[in-house]
Amino acid sequence: MSAGAGRDEPQAPGTKRAAADDMSWPAAIVAAVRTVLGRPLASFHLILAMAFFLTVFGLVMVLSASSVEGYSKEGSAYGLFTTQVTFALLGLVGFYVMMRLPIRLIRRVAMPMIAITTFLLGLVLIPGIGTLSQGARRWFVIGGLSVQPSELVKVALCVWGAHLLASRRRENASLRELLVPLLPMAILICLFIMLEPNLSTTITVAIIVGALLWFAGLPLRVFGGFVASGVAIAVVLALAEGYRSERVRSFFGAINDPQGAGYQARQATYALANGGIFGVGLGQSRAKWNYLPNAHNDFIFAIIGEELGLIGGLLVVGLFALLAFLGLRIAARSVDPFLKLMTATITVLITAQAFINIGYVVGLLPVTGIQLPLLSAGGTSTLTVLAMLGLMANAARHEPDAVAALTASGPARVSRLLRLPTPVAYHPTRADRLRDRLDQRPRDEQSTRAGWRHPRDKPQRGASGSSRTRQPTGRPRPGAGRASSYDLLTSGARRGSAGSRRSGRADVRDTTGVRRAARRAGEDNRSGRADPRRAADTQQERWWRP
């Protein structure tokens, strides 16, 4: 071998360009996606595009699916479409308002929102005030437009629940103190909704509560108990009513009546089969000619599949999958606990409704009546979904990278066009910083210095076979760990005091909490033992953390 055989050969000028050209198209797509997502305002711009595209696409499909029914009932093919356009415009206004509101103001109005919407839920049940339609009393009729308060309560519950859990995190609430305000309110809302009756909205309320508790870090055993209880209650409610029971039995094959309980599901299957891969063309559906009931509402996905084919159906599925990715990405990148919980819960709610609707249209689930967000004809539903997307866009503008970019270089082109204010960076309180610092300590160090067992640690059995927790090995002598514990607590207080001086104010409540924690740590170390009550409180304080 020659001496220069191991050296790099000189490359021709176009070799690197040729290597770049030879990159496979999947790798090029991945690189382009990473480049787009790496921009500071990528999440915000994508949420804007998703909201606009889904709204326009939904209006087109509502016009196509409702034209026949509108002409046969009202003499105009544009009656239902005009109503949907009105609510879509109101929803875009709500989207813009929610996108502009300061985070502090949103949290401040969370409690009035849940109180007012719950009051409206009770008010709609009163005869003469609420409108009875198709055997259910769910709507207010205002100026010719029907407003459904059970849809409005979804937004209020997402915002109030996230605010409640984020606030209780700061107060170190126990499991019981955390669940008592949330679960009774959710149960009251579900009772009002079931009196309408409306099982589909009750299911969505349960999804909201489950998402809040899951992302708040509820222990898996407790969360599993709640899920099992919710499923059991849903089954009982589904079988209690006659028409719901027939739908469930028809889904499982207990009733074979193509003209009865299974008529809608069978006609939806026929419509999807008729569409094939590329569809029969926009506006050319046959199922909407009074073959498929509620074609413009609950079963609009069947019309999409018939007119646009498998390609159109996969496009809808991909859009909602992308929305789920964006929402969870915004939640993961947010530093404000309130924005984390609210964004993740809204994401789960919208995508769960979408995939439940698609599931029962294609025959994977029993028919529940849950609408396809922004695509089904539903005025109040469109309004609330756009408002929730506005909250997600607001959270996207408060990502750390987005705040830094907007603060450093000023508003971007879209922000200037929409006249959006510059977002304010999130500053945690002193108690939050202290709690996060304590959470970052190793578990064995926490157990050794504080003298308590972590809830996820299994108890060790002693020599006699008892299940009492064995004392941690290497326990320091009384008073040995006082300096380190006190320094850890007071260092957080000193940093918090510096932050308060910079902000020009001090948080007396947080300072009191830090002093109380330092005093407890000093008393435990001086006595040489851990206070069992404090150990139990600490275990309860840590249950919810993700």
C-alpha positions as CSV (number, residue, x, y, z in Angstrom):
1,M,0.0,0.0,0.0
2,S,1.4,3.4,-0.8
3,A,2.0,6.0,1.9
4,G,-0.8,8.2,0.7
5,A,-3.3,5.5,0.4
6,G,-4.8,6.2,3.8
7,R,-5.1,9.9,3.2
8,D,-8.3,11.6,2.0
9,E,-8.4,12.0,-1.7
10,P,-9.1,15.5,-3.0
11,Q,-12.7,15.9,-3.8
12,A,-14.0,17.5,-7.0
13,P,-15.8,20.9,-6.5
14,G,-19.2,19.4,-7.2
15,T,-18.8,16.3,-5.0
16,K,-20.5,17.8,-1.9
17,R,-23.3,19.2,-3.9
18,A,-23.8,15.8,-5.6
19,A,-23.8,14.1,-2.2
20,A,-26.5,16.5,-1.0
21,D,-28.5,15.8,-4.2
22,D,-28.2,12.1,-3.6
23,M,-29.9,12.5,-0.1
24,S,-33.0,10.4,-0.1
25,W,-36.3,12.2,-0.1
26,P,-37.4,10.9,3.3
27,A,-34.2,12.3,4.9
28,A,-34.8,15.6,3.1
29,I,-38.3,15.7,4.4
30,V,-37.2,15.0,8.0
31,A,-34.5,17.7,7.7
32,A,-37.0,20.2,6.4
33,V,-39.5,19.4,9.2
34,R,-36.7,19.8,11.8
35,T,-35.8,23.1,10.3
36,V,-39.4,24.4,10.5
37,L,-40.0,23.1,14.0
38,G,-36.7,24.6,15.2
39,R,-38.0,28.1,14.6
40,P,-39.0,30.0,17.8
41,L,-42.6,30.7,16.6
42,A,-43.2,27.5,14.7
43,S,-45.8,26.2,17.1
44,F,-47.7,29.5,17.0
45,H,-47.7,29.7,13.2
46,L,-48.8,26.1,12.8
47,I,-51.7,26.5,15.3
48,L,-52.9,29.5,13.3
49,A,-52.7,27.6,10.0
50,M,-54.5,24.6,11.5
51,A,-57.3,26.7,12.9
52,F,-57.8,28.5,9.6
53,F,-57.6,25.4,7.4
54,L,-59.9,23.3,9.6
55,T,-62.5,26.1,9.8
56,V,-62.5,26.6,6.0
57,F,-62.5,22.9,5.2
58,G,-65.4,22.4,7.7
59,L,-67.5,25.1,6.1
60,V,-67.0,23.6,2.7
61,M,-68.0,20.1,3.9
62,V,-71.0,21.5,5.8
63,L,-72.2,23.2,2.7
64,S,-71.9,20.0,0.7
65,A,-73.5,17.8,3.4
66,S,-76.4,20.1,4.4
67,S,-77.5,21.4,1.0
68,V,-80.1,18.7,0.4
69,E,-81.6,18.7,3.9
70,G,-81.6,22.5,4.0
71,Y,-83.4,22.8,0.7
72,S,-86.0,20.1,1.6
73,K,-86.8,21.7,5.0
74,E,-86.3,25.4,4.6
75,G,-86.4,25.8,0.8
76,S,-82.8,27.1,0.7
77,A,-79.6,25.0,0.3
78,Y,-77.7,27.7,2.2
79,G,-79.7,27.9,5.4
80,L,-77.6,25.6,7.7
81,F,-74.4,26.9,6.0
82,T,-75.2,30.5,6.8
83,T,-75.7,29.6,10.4
84,Q,-72.4,27.8,10.5
85,V,-70.6,30.7,8.9
86,T,-72.0,33.0,11.5
87,F,-70.8,30.8,14.4
88,A,-67.4,30.4,12.6
89,L,-66.9,34.1,12.5
90,L,-67.9,34.4,16.1
91,G,-65.4,31.6,16.8
92,L,-62.6,33.4,15.0
93,V,-63.3,36.5,17.2
94,G,-63.1,34.2,20.2
95,F,-59.9,32.8,18.9
96,Y,-58.4,36.2,18.6
97,V,-59.6,37.4,22.0
98,M,-58.2,34.3,23.7
99,M,-54.9,34.7,21.9
100,R,-54.5,38.3,23.2
101,L,-55.6,37.9,26.8
102,P,-52.8,38.0,29.4
103,I,-52.2,34.8,31.3
104,R,-52.9,36.4,34.6
105,L,-56.3,37.7,33.4
106,I,-57.2,34.2,32.1
107,R,-56.5,32.7,35.5
108,R,-58.3,35.5,37.3
109,V,-61.6,34.9,35.3
110,A,-61.4,31.1,35.6
111,M,-63.6,30.9,38.6
112,P,-66.3,33.3,37.3
113,M,-66.3,31.3,34.0
114,I,-67.0,28.0,35.6
115,A,-69.6,29.5,37.9
116,I,-71.5,31.3,35.1
117,T,-71.5,28.3,32.7
118,T,-72.6,25.9,35.5
119,F,-75.5,28.3,36.3
120,L,-76.4,28.3,32.6
121,L,-76.5,24.5,32.7
122,G,-79.1,24.6,35.4
123,L,-81.0,27.5,33.8
124,V,-81.4,25.7,30.5
125,L,-83.4,22.9,32.2
126,I,-86.2,25.2,33.2
127,P,-89.2,24.9,30.9
128,G,-89.9,28.1,29.1
129,I,-86.2,29.2,29.2
130,G,-84.5,26.2,27.6
131,T,-85.7,25.0,24.2
132,L,-86.9,21.4,23.9
133,S,-85.8,19.8,20.7
134,Q,-85.7,16.1,19.7
135,G,-86.6,15.1,23.3
136,A,-83.7,17.0,24.9
137,R,-83.6,20.5,26.6
138,R,-80.1,21.7,25.8
139,W,-80.3,25.0,24.0
140,F,-81.0,28.7,24.5
141,V,-82.4,30.4,21.4
142,I,-81.1,33.9,21.1
143,G,-81.8,36.0,18.0
144,G,-82.5,32.9,16.0
145,L,-79.2,31.3,17.0
146,S,-79.1,28.2,19.3
147,V,-76.5,28.3,22.1
148,Q,-75.7,25.2,24.0
149,P,-74.2,25.9,27.4
150,S,-72.9,22.4,27.8
151,E,-70.4,23.2,25.1
152,L,-69.3,26.4,26.8
153,V,-68.7,24.6,30.1
154,K,-65.9,22.6,28.4
155,V,-63.7,25.7,28.0
156,A,-64.5,26.9,31.5
157,L,-63.6,23.5,33.0
158,C,-60.3,23.2,31.1
159,V,-59.2,26.7,32.3
160,W,-60.5,26.5,35.8
161,G,-59.2,22.9,36.4
162,A,-55.7,23.9,35.2
163,H,-55.8,27.0,37.3
164,L,-56.9,25.0,40.4
165,L,-54.3,22.3,40.0
166,A,-51.5,24.9,39.4
167,S,-52.5,26.9,42.4
168,R,-52.8,23.9,44.7
169,R,-49.3,22.9,43.6
170,R,-48.0,26.1,45.0
171,E,-49.9,25.6,48.2
172,N,-48.7,22.0,48.7
173,A,-52.2,20.6,48.9
174,S,-52.8,17.0,49.8
175,L,-54.6,14.5,47.6
176,R,-58.0,15.1,49.3
177,E,-57.7,18.8,49.3
178,L,-56.8,18.8,45.6
179,L,-59.6,16.5,44.5
180,V,-62.4,17.9,46.6
181,P,-62.9,21.2,44.6
182,L,-62.5,19.5,41.2
183,L,-64.5,16.3,41.5
184,P,-67.6,17.8,43.1
185,M,-67.8,20.5,40.5
186,A,-67.4,17.9,37.7
187,I,-70.0,15.7,39.2
188,L,-72.5,18.6,39.4
189,I,-71.8,19.5,35.8
190,C,-72.4,15.9,34.7
191,L,-75.6,15.7,36.7
192,F,-77.0,18.9,34.9
193,I,-75.9,17.5,31.5
194,M,-77.5,14.1,32.1
195,L,-80.8,15.8,33.0
196,E,-80.9,17.3,29.5
197,P,-80.1,14.4,28.6
198,N,-76.7,14.4,26.8
199,L,-74.5,11.4,27.3
200,S,-71.9,12.5,24.7
201,T,-71.1,15.8,26.5
202,T,-70.9,13.9,29.8
203,I,-68.2,11.7,28.2
204,T,-66.3,14.7,27.1
205,V,-66.5,16.2,30.6
206,A,-65.1,13.0,32.0
207,I,-62.3,13.2,29.4
208,I,-61.4,16.7,30.6
209,V,-61.2,15.7,34.3
210,G,-59.2,12.5,33.4
211,A,-56.7,14.6,31.4
212,L,-56.3,17.1,34.1
213,L,-55.6,14.5,36.7
214,W,-53.3,12.5,34.4
215,F,-51.1,15.4,33.5
216,A,-51.1,16.6,37.1
217,G,-49.4,13.4,38.0
218,L,-52.1,11.5,39.8
219,P,-50.8,8.1,41.0
220,L,-51.5,5.3,38.6
221,R,-53.4,3.2,41.1
222,V,-55.7,6.1,42.0
223,F,-56.1,7.1,38.4
224,G,-56.9,3.6,37.4
225,G,-59.6,3.5,40.0
226,F,-61.2,6.7,38.6
227,V,-61.0,5.4,35.0
228,A,-62.7,2.1,36.0
229,S,-65.4,3.9,37.9
230,G,-66.0,6.2,35.0
231,V,-66.3,3.4,32.5
232,A,-68.7,1.5,34.8
233,I,-70.9,4.6,35.1
234,A,-70.8,5.2,31.4
235,V,-71.9,1.6,30.7
236,V,-74.8,1.9,33.2
237,L,-75.9,5.2,31.6
238,A,-75.7,3.8,28.1
239,L,-77.8,0.8,29.0
240,A,-80.3,2.7,31.1
241,E,-81.9,4.6,28.2
242,G,-83.8,2.6,25.6
243,Y,-82.3,4.1,22.4
244,R,-78.7,4.0,23.8
245,S,-79.1,0.4,24.9
246,E,-80.3,-0.5,21.4
247,R,-77.2,1.2,19.8
248,V,-74.8,-0.6,22.1
249,R,-76.5,-4.0,21.5
250,S,-76.6,-3.3,17.8
251,F,-72.8,-2.6,17.8
252,F,-72.1,-5.9,19.5
253,G,-74.4,-7.8,17.2
254,A,-77.1,-8.5,19.7
255,I,-79.6,-6.7,17.4
256,N,-79.6,-7.4,13.7
257,D,-82.0,-4.7,12.5
258,P,-80.6,-2.8,9.5
259,Q,-83.7,-0.5,9.5
260,G,-83.7,0.1,13.2
261,A,-80.9,0.9,15.7
262,G,-78.1,0.0,13.3
263,Y,-79.4,2.1,10.4
264,Q,-77.1,5.1,10.8
265,A,-74.0,3.0,11.2
266,R,-74.8,0.8,8.2
267,Q,-75.5,3.8,6.0
268,A,-72.2,5.4,7.0
269,T,-70.4,2.2,6.1
270,Y,-72.1,2.2,2.7
271,A,-71.0,5.8,2.1
272,L,-67.4,5.1,3.0
273,A,-67.4,2.1,0.7
274,N,-68.9,4.1,-2.1
275,G,-66.1,6.7,-1.9
276,G,-63.3,4.2,-2.6
277,I,-59.8,5.6,-2.7
278,F,-60.3,9.0,-4.5
279,G,-64.0,9.6,-3.8
280,V,-66.9,10.4,-6.0
281,G,-66.2,14.1,-6.1
282,L,-67.0,17.1,-3.9
283,G,-70.7,17.7,-3.7
284,Q,-71.5,14.3,-5.4
285,S,-72.4,12.3,-2.3
286,R,-75.5,10.0,-2.5
287,A,-75.8,9.4,1.2
288,K,-76.8,13.0,1.9
289,W,-80.0,12.5,-0.1
290,N,-81.8,11.5,3.1
291,Y,-80.2,8.1,3.2
292,L,-77.8,9.0,6.1
293,P,-79.4,10.9,9.0
294,N,-77.4,13.8,10.5
295,A,-75.0,13.7,7.5
296,H,-74.0,17.3,8.2
297,N,-73.4,16.8,11.9
298,D,-72.4,13.6,13.6
299,F,-71.7,11.6,10.4
300,I,-70.0,14.3,8.3
301,F,-66.8,12.1,8.2
302,A,-68.8,9.6,6.2
303,I,-69.6,12.3,3.7
304,I,-65.9,13.3,3.6
305,G,-65.0,9.7,2.9
306,E,-67.6,9.3,0.2
307,E,-66.8,12.6,-1.6
308,L,-63.0,12.7,-1.1
309,G,-62.3,9.0,-0.6
310,L,-59.7,7.3,1.5
311,I,-57.3,10.2,0.7
312,G,-59.7,12.7,2.2
313,G,-60.3,10.6,5.3
314,L,-56.6,10.1,5.9
315,L,-56.1,13.8,5.4
316,V,-58.5,14.5,8.3
317,V,-56.9,11.9,10.5
318,G,-53.5,13.4,9.8
319,L,-54.6,16.9,10.6
320,F,-55.9,15.9,14.0
321,A,-52.8,13.8,14.6
322,L,-50.7,16.9,13.8
323,L,-52.9,19.0,16.1
324,A,-52.2,16.5,18.9
325,F,-48.5,16.7,18.3
326,L,-48.5,20.5,18.3
327,G,-50.6,20.7,21.5
328,L,-48.4,18.3,23.4
329,R,-45.3,20.0,22.1
330,I,-46.5,23.4,23.3
331,A,-47.3,21.8,26.7
332,A,-43.9,20.2,27.0
333,R,-42.1,23.4,26.1
334,S,-44.1,25.7,28.4
335,V,-42.6,26.5,31.8
336,D,-45.8,27.8,33.4
337,P,-47.6,24.9,35.2
338,F,-50.9,26.5,34.3
339,L,-50.2,26.6,30.6
340,K,-48.8,23.1,30.7
341,L,-52.0,21.6,32.2
342,M,-54.4,23.8,30.2
343,T,-52.7,23.1,26.8
344,A,-52.4,19.4,27.4
345,T,-56.0,19.1,28.5
346,I,-57.4,21.0,25.6
347,T,-55.3,18.9,23.2
348,V,-56.6,15.7,24.6
349,L,-60.2,17.0,24.6
350,I,-60.1,18.0,20.9
351,T,-58.3,15.0,19.6
352,A,-60.3,12.6,21.7
353,Q,-63.6,14.0,20.3
354,A,-62.2,13.7,16.8
355,F,-61.1,10.1,17.0
356,I,-64.2,9.0,18.9
357,N,-66.3,10.5,16.1
358,I,-64.2,8.8,13.4
359,G,-64.2,5.6,15.4
360,Y,-68.0,5.2,15.5
361,V,-68.4,6.4,11.9
362,V,-66.0,3.6,10.6
363,G,-67.6,1.1,12.9
364,L,-64.9,0.7,15.6
365,L,-67.0,2.2,18.4
366,P,-70.7,2.4,19.3
367,V,-72.5,5.6,18.1
368,T,-72.2,8.2,20.8
369,G,-73.1,11.5,19.1
370,I,-69.8,13.2,19.7
371,Q,-69.2,15.7,16.9
372,L,-66.1,16.1,14.7
373,P,-64.5,19.3,15.9
374,L,-64.6,22.2,13.4
375,L,-65.9,19.9,10.7
376,S,-69.4,19.0,12.0
377,A,-72.2,21.5,11.8
378,G,-72.6,22.7,15.3
379,G,-72.5,26.4,16.1
380,T,-71.6,26.4,19.8
381,S,-69.2,23.6,19.3
382,T,-67.3,25.5,16.6
383,L,-67.2,28.6,18.8
384,T,-65.8,26.7,21.8
385,V,-63.2,24.7,19.8
386,L,-61.9,27.9,18.1
387,A,-61.7,29.6,21.6
388,M,-59.7,26.6,22.9
389,L,-57.3,26.8,19.9
390,G,-56.9,30.5,20.7
391,L,-55.8,29.5,24.2
392,M,-53.3,27.1,22.6
393,A,-51.9,29.8,20.4
394,N,-51.6,32.1,23.4
395,A,-49.6,29.4,25.2
396,A,-47.4,28.9,22.1
397,R,-46.5,32.6,22.2
398,H,-45.4,32.1,25.8
399,E,-42.8,29.4,25.1
400,P,-39.4,30.5,26.3
401,D,-37.9,30.6,22.8
402,A,-40.8,32.5,21.5
403,V,-40.7,35.1,24.3
404,A,-37.0,35.5,23.9
405,A,-37.3,36.0,20.1
406,L,-40.2,38.5,20.4
407,T,-38.5,40.4,23.1
408,A,-35.1,40.6,21.3
409,S,-36.2,41.3,17.8
410,G,-39.7,42.8,18.3
411,P,-43.0,41.5,16.9
412,A,-42.8,39.3,13.8
413,R,-44.8,40.0,10.7
414,V,-47.8,37.9,11.8
415,S,-47.8,39.5,15.3
416,R,-47.7,43.0,13.8
417,L,-50.5,42.1,11.4
418,L,-52.7,40.9,14.2
419,R,-51.5,43.6,16.6
420,L,-50.6,41.1,19.3
421,P,-48.8,42.3,22.5
422,T,-45.4,41.1,23.4
423,P,-45.7,38.1,25.8
424,V,-44.4,38.3,29.3
425,A,-41.9,35.7,30.4
426,Y,-43.0,33.4,33.3
427,H,-41.2,34.0,36.6
428,P,-41.8,31.3,39.2
429,T,-42.3,32.3,42.8
430,R,-39.7,31.7,45.5
431,A,-41.7,28.8,46.8
432,D,-41.8,27.2,43.3
433,R,-38.1,27.6,42.9
434,L,-37.5,26.0,46.3
435,R,-39.8,23.1,45.6
436,D,-38.2,22.4,42.2
437,R,-34.7,22.5,43.8
438,L,-35.9,20.0,46.5
439,D,-37.4,17.8,43.7
440,Q,-34.0,17.6,42.0
441,R,-32.2,16.1,45.0
442,P,-31.5,12.4,44.7
443,R,-34.1,10.2,46.3
444,D,-31.7,8.5,48.7
445,E,-30.4,11.8,49.8
446,Q,-33.9,13.0,50.5
447,S,-34.7,9.8,52.4
448,T,-31.5,10.0,54.5
449,R,-31.7,13.6,55.4
450,A,-35.5,14.0,55.8
451,G,-36.2,10.5,57.2
452,W,-39.2,9.7,55.1
453,R,-39.9,6.9,52.5
454,H,-40.7,7.9,49.0
455,P,-44.2,6.6,47.9
456,R,-42.8,4.7,45.0
457,D,-40.3,2.8,47.2
458,K,-41.5,-0.5,48.4
459,P,-41.2,-1.2,52.1
460,Q,-38.5,-3.7,53.2
461,R,-39.4,-6.5,55.5
462,G,-37.5,-6.8,58.7
463,A,-36.0,-9.9,60.3
464,S,-39.3,-10.8,62.0
465,G,-41.2,-10.6,58.7
466,S,-43.0,-7.4,59.5
467,S,-43.6,-4.9,56.8
468,R,-42.4,-1.9,58.8
469,T,-40.1,0.4,56.9
470,R,-36.5,-0.3,57.7
471,Q,-34.5,2.8,58.7
472,P,-32.2,4.1,56.0
473,T,-28.6,3.1,56.3
474,G,-26.0,5.7,57.0
475,R,-28.3,8.0,58.9
476,P,-26.4,11.0,60.2
477,R,-26.2,11.6,63.9
478,P,-28.5,14.2,65.4
479,G,-27.7,17.6,64.2
480,A,-25.2,16.5,61.6
481,G,-27.4,17.5,58.6
482,R,-28.7,20.7,60.0
483,A,-26.3,23.0,58.2
484,S,-26.9,21.5,54.8
485,S,-30.7,21.4,55.1
486,Y,-30.8,25.0,56.4
487,D,-28.4,26.2,53.7
488,L,-30.5,24.5,51.0
489,L,-33.7,26.2,52.2
490,T,-32.3,29.6,52.9
491,S,-30.3,29.6,49.6
492,G,-33.6,29.4,47.8
493,A,-35.0,32.2,50.0
494,R,-31.9,34.4,49.2
495,R,-32.3,33.9,45.5
496,G,-36.0,34.6,45.8
497,S,-35.3,37.8,47.8
498,A,-32.9,39.0,45.0
499,G,-35.7,38.3,42.5
500,S,-38.1,40.3,44.6
501,R,-35.8,43.2,44.8
502,R,-35.4,43.2,41.1
503,S,-39.2,43.1,40.6
504,G,-39.7,45.7,43.3
505,R,-42.0,43.7,45.6
506,A,-41.9,40.8,48.0
507,D,-44.2,37.8,48.4
508,V,-44.8,37.5,52.2
509,R,-46.7,34.2,51.8
510,D,-43.8,32.5,50.0
511,T,-41.2,33.8,52.5
512,T,-43.3,32.5,55.4
513,G,-43.5,29.1,53.7
514,V,-39.7,29.0,53.3
515,R,-39.1,30.0,57.0
516,R,-41.6,27.3,58.1
517,A,-39.8,24.7,56.1
518,A,-36.5,25.7,57.5
519,R,-37.8,25.7,61.0
520,R,-39.2,22.2,60.5
521,A,-36.0,20.9,59.1
522,G,-34.0,22.3,62.0
523,E,-36.4,20.8,64.6
524,D,-36.2,17.4,62.9
525,N,-32.4,17.5,62.8
526,R,-32.0,18.7,66.4
527,S,-34.3,15.9,67.7
528,G,-32.4,13.3,65.7
529,R,-35.6,11.8,64.2
530,A,-38.2,12.6,61.6
531,D,-41.6,13.8,62.4
532,P,-44.0,11.2,61.1
533,R,-46.7,13.8,60.5
534,R,-44.2,15.8,58.4
535,A,-43.2,12.6,56.6
536,A,-46.9,11.9,55.7
537,D,-47.4,15.5,54.6
538,T,-44.4,15.3,52.4
539,Q,-45.6,12.1,50.7
540,Q,-49.0,13.8,50.1
541,E,-47.3,16.9,48.7
542,R,-45.3,14.9,46.2
543,W,-48.1,12.8,44.8
544,W,-49.1,15.0,41.9
545,R,-45.8,16.0,40.5
546,P,-45.1,14.8,36.9
